[in-house]
Amino acid sequence: MIRLFHDTYGVIHMGDVMKIRVRYFNKKKFISGCILLILGICMPFFLTINMWEIPEKAYDAIVTRDKLELWTAGMKLGALNSIRAFPHYFGAFIIAESIEVDSDHKITKWLKSGIVFCIIPIIYTIISNVHQIKYDFGIPALSLIILLILLGKNDYNYVSLWKKAMLILVFLSALQFLDIMPCLKGLPTGRGEMSRDIKLIAEFLEMEPEMNGTVAIFFALLMFMGILLFLLIRDENNLKAMNELKAQNERMIMDTRLRVLENRTYLEMRHLVHDLKSPLTSAQALVGVVRMTCDKKEMDKESGYLSQVESSIEKMSSMISEILYENHRTRISTEEILDSVLAQISVSEYSELVHVHNQAPEKYIHVNKIRFSRALINLIENSFYALAEQGGRIDLDVSTVISEEEESVCFNISDNGKGIDGDTLSLIWERGFSTRSSHGLGLSFVKKVVTDSGGTIEIDSEIGKGTSIELLMPEDKEEQNEQQGD
């Protein structure tokens, strides 16, 4: 036996046979579809055949033998049935379209079809019980369901809903007029009470041939319009899909170019770092030899100077390694990080706008000093570009955050700039995204540096009030992490 159930990840399992993942659920579409279904159920309350004077016109045709009266009754009945049926057919289509699944199994291809095929008979049954009106579930209804199935199977997601609604309405109208076609009275169509009466009256008035011909012309014209509209919708959908694919390809090409640029820069940097470290290593060795000589001759003052030189060379070598190796991290205090940041931005045009508040100078974090400092500078620069010409301010606050799991160090960069809108906010961390004429590497680099060091990053922004970015880094309390990497 196959069992169907949902897990917490939006995956539907059917035993060991298949797995269906719900890729996308459009709640707005689903609710709209349900509202349309309810509207379809309520339609017979305020749209009745008596309100449209359909029985009166039909029976007047018998008395006066006026064929025009019967034609009027037939046209009104077709229009009324189309209007009353449209909400629940379109609603079923929207509900089916609100769910998209990921699966290669053949059953999933007919999932939307099954939804439509189940909803329509249920709605017909509800209407029959509520209004005591029997909606005929015959050839027109089945034909329209098949049309909805074919339309939904191909996922015309790039076409607006109103165009799909127009297509469904045209085909629905064409099929509804078959109900009053006398030559089809032996088939499962037009079995409603009023439809049967109109066909009987047409037979009584001996106007079956002209009614058959006229209805056939109406049907053919509406079907032609529907097919033409369908072809236009299909072509529009294909064109937009191709444009979307083209845009994706362009983004992939841009991403590839950025990766090639990074790799080339990385290789060049490796050669540069090697060239820098080679003389440093030689200098460190020579300084060590000279210091040993000074120690033997008890030249304490000179030996102390050489020790400082040796220590500076060692720090410089470590900094060069941090530039080259992303995973090279050291235990460093927040005060030292801020000193590095302030030293680098001291010559920039926005240095006077930056206000630093360090409430945790004794706290340590385990990061790549060069890359983390660069990440903070990137955020400060972004804040500067968002400021107004006058009255701009950037705050860099460092504090301690204590939670149940661990103690963290919080770096908060805030500004009083123009803020970021919601649509842009969801894209800023993507690689290659930029609101300025740049490569868009800044914020994606910041996020990578923070997450690679075990931290998290959050952003809060409001249009006209400014932006606040919070970096939470785990505190490093272990002396044993003094040096790690390579």
C-alpha positions in Angstrom: 0.0 0.0 0.0 1.3 3.5 -0.9 1.0 6.1 1.8 1.0 9.8 1.1 2.3 12.3 3.8 4.1 15.6 4.2 7.3 16.1 6.0 8.7 19.3 7.5 10.6 20.2 4.4 7.5 20.4 2.1 8.2 17.0 0.6 5.4 14.5 -0.2 6.5 10.9 0.0 4.6 8.0 -1.5 6.1 5.0 0.2 9.3 4.1 -1.6 7.8 4.6 -5.0 8.1 8.3 -5.5 9.0 11.6 -3.8 7.3 14.9 -4.6 8.7 18.2 -3.5 6.4 21.2 -3.4 8.6 23.7 -5.2 6.3 26.7 -4.9 2.9 27.4 -3.3 1.3 30.7 -4.2 -1.0 31.5 -1.3 -2.5 34.5 -3.0 -3.5 32.5 -6.0 -4.9 29.7 -3.9 -7.1 32.1 -1.9 -8.3 33.9 -5.1 -9.3 30.5 -6.5 -11.2 29.6 -3.4 -13.0 33.0 -3.5 -14.0 32.3 -7.2 -15.3 28.9 -6.2 -17.5 30.4 -3.5 -18.7 33.1 -6.0 -19.6 30.3 -8.5 -21.6 28.6 -5.8 -23.4 31.8 -4.9 -24.1 32.9 -8.5 -27.5 31.2 -8.8 -28.8 33.3 -5.9 -28.6 36.5 -7.9 -28.4 35.3 -11.5 -31.5 33.2 -12.4 -33.3 32.3 -15.6 -36.4 34.1 -14.4 -34.4 37.3 -13.8 -33.3 37.1 -17.4 -36.8 36.4 -18.5 -35.7 33.3 -20.4 -38.7 31.0 -19.7 -41.0 33.9 -20.6 -39.3 34.5 -23.9 -39.3 30.7 -24.7 -43.0 30.2 -23.9 -44.0 33.4 -25.7 -42.4 31.9 -28.8 -44.9 29.0 -28.6 -47.8 31.4 -28.3 -46.8 33.9 -31.0 -44.8 31.4 -33.1 -42.1 34.1 -33.1 -38.7 32.5 -33.8 -36.9 35.6 -32.7 -38.2 35.2 -29.2 -36.8 31.7 -29.1 -33.5 32.9 -30.4 -33.4 35.5 -27.7 -34.1 32.9 -25.0 -31.4 30.6 -26.4 -28.8 33.4 -26.5 -29.6 34.5 -23.0 -29.4 31.0 -21.7 -26.0 30.5 -23.2 -24.7 33.8 -21.9 -26.2 33.1 -18.4 -24.7 29.6 -18.2 -21.3 31.0 -19.3 -21.3 33.7 -16.7 -22.5 31.4 -13.9 -20.0 28.7 -14.8 -16.9 30.9 -15.3 -16.1 31.5 -11.6 -15.8 27.9 -10.6 -13.9 26.8 -13.8 -11.5 29.7 -13.5 -11.2 29.2 -9.7 -10.3 25.5 -10.1 -7.7 26.4 -12.7 -6.1 29.0 -10.4 -6.0 26.6 -7.5 -4.3 24.0 -9.6 -1.9 26.6 -10.9 -1.0 27.8 -7.4 0.9 24.6 -6.7 4.2 23.7 -8.4 6.0 20.5 -7.6 9.4 19.0 -8.4 9.4 15.4 -9.5 10.2 13.3 -12.5 7.4 10.8 -11.8 4.7 10.6 -14.4 2.0 10.9 -11.8 3.0 14.5 -10.9 2.5 15.6 -14.5 -1.2 14.9 -14.0 -1.4 16.4 -10.5 -2.9 19.7 -11.6 -5.3 17.8 -13.9 -6.5 15.8 -11.0 -7.1 18.9 -8.9 -9.3 20.4 -11.7 -11.1 17.1 -12.4 -12.0 16.7 -8.7 -13.1 20.3 -8.0 -15.6 20.8 -10.8 -17.9 17.8 -10.0 -17.8 18.7 -6.3 -18.9 22.3 -7.1 -21.7 20.9 -9.3 -22.9 18.7 -6.5 -22.8 21.6 -4.0 -24.8 23.8 -6.3 -27.3 21.0 -6.9 -27.9 20.5 -3.2 -28.0 24.2 -2.3 -30.0 25.6 -5.2 -31.9 22.5 -6.3 -30.5 23.2 -9.8 -29.0 20.4 -11.8 -25.9 21.5 -13.6 -25.4 19.1 -16.5 -22.0 17.4 -16.3 -21.9 16.4 -20.0 -19.8 16.9 -23.1 -19.3 20.7 -22.7 -18.2 20.4 -19.0 -15.8 17.5 -19.8 -14.5 19.3 -22.9 -13.7 22.4 -20.8 -12.1 20.4 -18.1 -9.8 18.8 -20.7 -9.0 22.3 -22.0 -8.1 23.4 -18.5 -5.9 20.3 -18.1 -4.1 21.0 -21.3 -3.6 24.6 -20.5 -2.4 23.9 -17.0 -0.1 21.0 -18.0 2.2 23.4 -20.0 2.6 25.9 -17.2 2.0 29.2 -19.0 3.5 31.1 -16.0 4.7 34.1 -18.0 1.2 35.1 -19.2 -1.0 37.3 -17.1 -4.1 35.7 -15.4 -6.6 38.0 -17.2 -5.4 36.7 -20.6 -5.9 33.1 -19.4 -9.3 34.1 -18.0 -10.3 35.5 -21.4 -9.3 32.3 -23.1 -11.3 30.2 -20.6 -14.3 32.5 -21.0 -14.2 32.3 -24.9 -14.0 28.5 -24.9 -16.6 28.2 -22.1 -19.1 30.4 -24.1 -18.5 28.3 -27.3 -19.2 25.0 -25.4 -22.2 26.4 -23.6 -24.0 27.2 -26.8 -23.9 23.5 -27.7 -26.6 23.0 -25.1 -29.3 24.5 -27.3 -28.2 22.7 -30.5 -31.2 20.4 -31.4 -29.1 17.9 -33.4 -27.1 17.0 -30.3 -30.2 16.1 -28.2 -29.3 12.4 -28.3 -25.8 13.1 -26.8 -24.9 14.0 -23.2 -25.2 17.7 -23.7 -28.0 20.2 -23.0 -29.7 18.0 -20.5 -30.8 20.9 -18.3 -34.5 21.6 -18.0 -34.4 24.9 -19.8 -32.1 23.6 -22.5 -34.4 20.7 -23.3 -37.4 23.0 -23.4 -35.7 25.3 -26.0 -34.8 22.4 -28.2 -38.3 21.0 -28.0 -39.8 24.4 -28.8 -37.4 24.7 -31.8 -38.7 21.3 -33.0 -42.3 22.5 -32.5 -41.6 25.7 -34.5 -39.7 23.7 -37.2 -36.6 25.8 -36.8 -34.2 23.0 -36.0 -32.1 23.3 -39.3 -31.6 27.1 -38.9 -30.9 26.8 -35.2 -28.3 24.0 -35.8 -26.6 26.0 -38.5 -26.6 29.3 -36.6 -25.3 27.7 -33.3 -22.7 25.8 -35.4 -21.5 29.1 -36.8 -21.4 30.7 -33.4 -19.5 27.7 -32.0 -17.0 27.8 -34.9 -16.4 31.5 -34.5 -15.9 31.3 -30.8 -13.6 28.3 -31.1 -11.6 30.1 -33.8 -11.2 33.1 -31.5 -10.2 30.8 -28.7 -7.6 28.9 -30.7 -6.2 32.2 -32.0 -6.0 33.6 -28.5 -4.4 30.4 -27.3 -1.7 30.6 -30.0 -1.0 34.2 -29.0 -0.8 33.2 -25.4 1.5 30.3 -26.2 3.8 32.5 -28.3 3.9 35.2 -25.7 4.7 32.7 -23.0 7.5 31.1 -25.1 9.0 34.5 -25.9 9.0 35.6 -22.2 10.5 32.2 -21.3 13.2 32.6 -23.8 14.0 36.1 -22.5 14.1 34.7 -19.0 16.5 32.0 -20.1 18.6 34.5 -21.9 18.8 36.6 -18.7 19.8 33.6 -16.7 22.5 32.7 -19.2 23.8 36.3 -19.1 23.9 36.1 -15.3 25.8 32.8 -15.5 28.2 34.3 -18.0 28.8 37.3 -15.7 29.3 34.9 -12.7 31.8 32.9 -14.7 33.7 36.0 -15.7 33.8 37.1 -12.0 35.1 33.7 -11.0 37.7 33.8 -13.7 38.7 37.3 -12.6 38.9 36.2 -9.0 41.0 33.1 -9.9 43.4 35.2 -12.0 43.7 37.7 -9.2 44.3 34.9 -6.7 47.0 33.4 -8.8 48.7 36.8 -9.3 48.4 37.4 -5.5 50.1 34.1 -4.7 53.0 35.0 -6.9 53.2 38.5 -5.3 53.0 37.1 -1.8 55.7 34.6 -2.6 57.9 37.4 -3.9 57.2 39.4 -0.7 57.7 36.6 1.8 61.0 35.4 0.3 63.0 38.6 1.2 61.1 38.8 4.5 62.2 35.2 5.4 65.8 36.1 4.5 65.7 39.3 6.5 64.2 37.5 9.5 67.0 34.9 9.3 69.7 37.5 9.1 68.2 39.5 12.0 68.1 36.4 14.0 71.8 35.7 13.4 72.8 39.3 14.2 70.7 39.2 17.4 72.4 36.0 18.5 75.8 37.7 17.9 74.6 40.6 20.0 73.5 38.3 22.8 76.9 36.7 22.8 78.6 40.1 23.1 76.1 41.1 25.7 74.8 44.0 23.6 71.5 44.1 25.3 70.2 47.3 23.8 71.0 46.4 20.3 69.6 42.9 20.9 66.3 44.4 22.1 66.0 46.5 18.9 66.6 43.5 16.8 64.0 41.5 18.7 61.5 44.2 17.9 62.5 44.2 14.2 62.2 40.4 14.2 58.7 40.6 15.8 57.6 43.2 13.2 58.9 41.0 10.3 57.0 38.0 11.8 53.7 40.1 12.0 54.2 41.3 8.5 54.7 37.8 7.3 51.5 36.7 9.1 49.5 39.6 7.5 50.7 38.5 4.1 49.6 35.0 4.8 46.2 36.2 5.8 45.9 38.1 2.5 46.7 34.9 0.6 44.9 32.2 2.6 41.2 32.7 3.3 41.2 30.1 6.1 44.1 31.6 7.9 42.7 33.1 11.1 44.1 34.5 14.3 42.9 35.3 17.7 42.5 39.1 17.7 40.8 41.6 20.0 38.0 43.9 18.9 40.3 46.9 19.8 42.9 45.7 17.3 40.3 45.1 14.6 38.9 48.6 15.0 42.4 50.1 15.1 43.1 48.4 11.8 39.8 49.7 10.3 40.4 53.3 11.4 43.9 53.3 10.1 42.8 52.2 6.7 39.9 54.7 6.4 41.8 57.6 8.0 42.7 59.1 4.6 39.2 58.6 3.1 36.6 61.3 2.5 34.2 59.8 5.0 36.6 59.2 7.9 35.1 62.1 9.9 31.6 60.8 9.6 32.4 57.5 11.3 31.8 57.3 15.1 33.2 54.3 16.9 31.9 53.0 20.2 33.7 49.9 21.5 32.0 48.5 24.6 33.9 45.3 24.5 37.6 46.2 23.9 38.8 43.1 25.9 36.8 40.6 23.8 38.5 38.4 21.2 37.3 36.8 18.0 38.9 34.3 15.7 39.0 35.7 12.2 41.2 36.6 9.3 42.2 40.1 10.3 42.8 41.5 6.8 39.6 40.1 5.3 37.4 40.9 8.3 38.7 44.5 8.4 38.0 44.8 4.7 34.5 43.5 5.3 33.8 46.2 7.9 35.2 48.9 5.6 33.0 47.7 2.8 29.9 48.1 5.0 31.1 51.6 6.1 31.6 52.6 2.4 28.1 51.3 1.5 26.7 53.4 4.4 28.6 56.5 3.1 27.2 56.1 -0.4 23.7 56.1 1.1 24.1 59.3 3.1 22.7 62.7 2.2 25.1 65.4 1.3 24.5 67.1 4.7 24.0 65.7 8.1 25.2 62.2 7.4 26.4 59.9 10.2 27.9 56.4 10.4 28.1 54.5 13.7 30.3 51.5 14.3 29.3 49.9 17.7 30.9 46.9 19.3 29.2 45.1 22.1 28.7 41.8 23.8 25.6 39.6 23.2 25.0 36.8 25.7 22.6 33.9 24.7 21.9 30.5 26.2 24.2 28.8 23.8 27.2 31.1 23.6 28.6 34.6 24.1 29.0 36.6 20.9 30.6 39.9 19.9 28.3 42.2 17.9 29.6 44.6 15.3 26.8 47.0 14.3 27.2 49.5 11.4 24.3 51.9 11.1 23.6 55.1 9.2 20.9 57.7 8.7 20.9 57.5 5.0 18.1 56.9 2.4 17.5 53.3 3.4 16.8 50.2 1.2 13.5 49.1 -0.2 12.1 45.6 0.3 12.8 44.3 -3.2 16.4 45.4 -3.2 16.9 44.2 0.4 16.2 40.6 -0.7 18.9 40.8 -3.5 21.8 42.7 -1.9 23.7 39.6 -0.8 23.6 38.0 -4.2 26.8 37.8 -6.1 27.1 40.4 -8.8 24.3 42.6 -7.5 25.0 46.3 -7.2 23.0 49.5 -7.2 26.1 51.4 -8.3 28.5 51.0 -11.3 30.6 48.3 -9.7 31.1 44.5 -10.0 28.8 43.9 -7.0 31.3 41.9 -5.0 31.3 44.0 -1.8 28.3 42.6 0.1 28.6 39.1 -1.1 32.2 39.2 0.1 31.1 40.5 3.5 28.6 37.7 3.9 31.2 35.1 2.9 33.8 36.5 5.4 31.3 36.5 8.3 29.8 33.0 7.6 33.2 31.4 7.0 34.3 32.6 10.4 31.2 31.1 12.0 29.2 34.3 12.4 25.9 35.6 11.2 24.8 38.8 9.5 21.4 40.6 9.6 20.2 43.8 8.0 17.4 46.1 8.9 16.5 49.1 6.8 13.7 51.6 6.4 13.2 54.0 3.5 14.1 57.6 4.6 15.5 56.6 8.0 18.6 54.5 7.3 20.1 51.1 7.5 21.6 48.9 10.3 23.7 45.9 9.7 24.6 43.5 12.6 27.5 41.1 12.5 27.4 38.5 15.3 30.8 36.8 15.8 31.4 34.0 18.3 33.8 35.1 21.1 37.1 33.3 21.1 38.1 32.4 24.7 40.7 29.8 23.9 44.4 30.7 24.0 45.1 27.6 22.0 43.6 29.2 18.9 46.4 31.8 18.9 47.5 30.7 15.4 45.6 28.6 12.9 45.5 28.3 9.1 47.5 27.5 6.1 
